[in-house]
Amino acid sequence: MMNGQSIIEVIQARSSCRTYQETPIALPVQQQLIAFMSAHAVGPLGTPARLSLIAATEEDRQALKGLSTYGFIKGATGFILGAVPHGDFNQEDFGYVMEHAVLYATSLGLGTCWLGGTFAKSRFAAKLGLGENEVLPAVIATGYCAAKRRVVESVIRRQAGADQRLPWERLFFDGAFGVPLSREAAGPFATVLDMVRLGPSASNKQPWRIIKDKTSSDGAVWHLFMQRTPGYAKRNEALLGIADMQRIDMGIAMCHFALTAEELGLHGAWTVREPAIEKPDALTAYIATWTRA
Ligand SMILES: Cc1cc2nc3c(=O)[nH]c(=O)nc-3n(C[C@H](O)[C@H](O)[C@H](O)COP(=O)(O)O)c2cc1C
């Protein structure tokens, strides 16, 4: 449960909002979100993040235009900023804690949109007091979503394939890559995987792949892999200096998995210990394993 609501309903209710109402976020709502973020700032793989909610000034909104994010955000009244130190798993942990905040914001009735870009020297970095050893891999626009989508937004959504998700059989596998997992074999985890599938991802590439461990008949062990989009990280890094956004997507998937499982009474935790599973190609990387407690 989150804020008295089912996490499954919150995940289903979330979608990227790119047009906001002018109304500023109500003070008690801001306070609730800030309190939540400070209580949930450490990622499942141990990275401590620093999260902050800022009220968006007109200058912040203008500044977005120079930051190589795609899509056009109109009228966001707030931004959620986050910084993590350099280090292993920092992007995954960043994705997890920021998505946790996104879901909480959703439960408070706020719209959100993840924005990946080049933030290192931005006014967002300055507002957060970004340290030498820290990175600010993405920001989240927030505020009350306008009821009606602008046409331009519908077009962006269509281009990003935002309303589409890859079919189950391309995402979830039974014991090995290439062996699709049936819903029956997933058992109570079918809903958990459904909620991973609804997660946001950069350019809606959905790089998450999950394998049910074949030695665990009761579905106690699940391995998360990243299927990189050819050229995506290199192009972003080389052209735009953008963080490895597909690793952020992995953290988002870990968040949706763990929170949904927890709500269904399936308690467990993420650890990193690569299993002996053959990867289909060099673009596939092991990320982490969820084990039932
Ligand atoms: C790490 C990350 C970066 C993103 N960057 C942008 C962005 O720069 N501009 C934008 O309009 N949407 C951005 N998005 C939102 C995705 O396009 C969106 O999540 C995806 O198309 C799925 O749509 P949905 O969130 O409505 O389910 C980003 C999402 C993630 C997870």
The ligand as an ORCA input file, in Angstrom:
! r2SCAN-3c Opt
* xyz 0 1
  C      15.335      7.652    -17.661
  C      14.196      8.268    -18.454
  C      14.397      9.414    -19.209
  C      13.331     10.010    -19.909
  N      13.553     11.175    -20.587
  C      12.503     11.807    -21.173
  C      12.697     13.079    -21.797
  O      13.809     13.629    -21.866
  N      11.612     13.695    -22.345
  C      10.353     13.138    -22.297
  O       9.420     13.759    -22.787
  N      10.137     11.918    -21.719
  C      11.182     11.250    -21.152
  N      10.965     10.035    -20.534
  C       9.604      9.430    -20.467
  C       9.433      8.239    -21.425
  O       9.381      8.690    -22.776
  C       8.155      7.477    -21.049
  O       8.307      6.939    -19.755
  C       7.829      6.333    -21.998
  O       7.582      6.826    -23.293
  C       6.611      5.518    -21.521
  O       5.455      6.338    -21.389
  P       4.696      6.471    -19.991
  O       5.701      7.019    -18.990
  O       3.574      7.429    -20.252
  O       4.233      5.112    -19.558
  C      12.030      9.406    -19.867
  C      11.845      8.241    -19.116
  C      12.896      7.675    -18.396
  C      12.644      6.455    -17.561
*
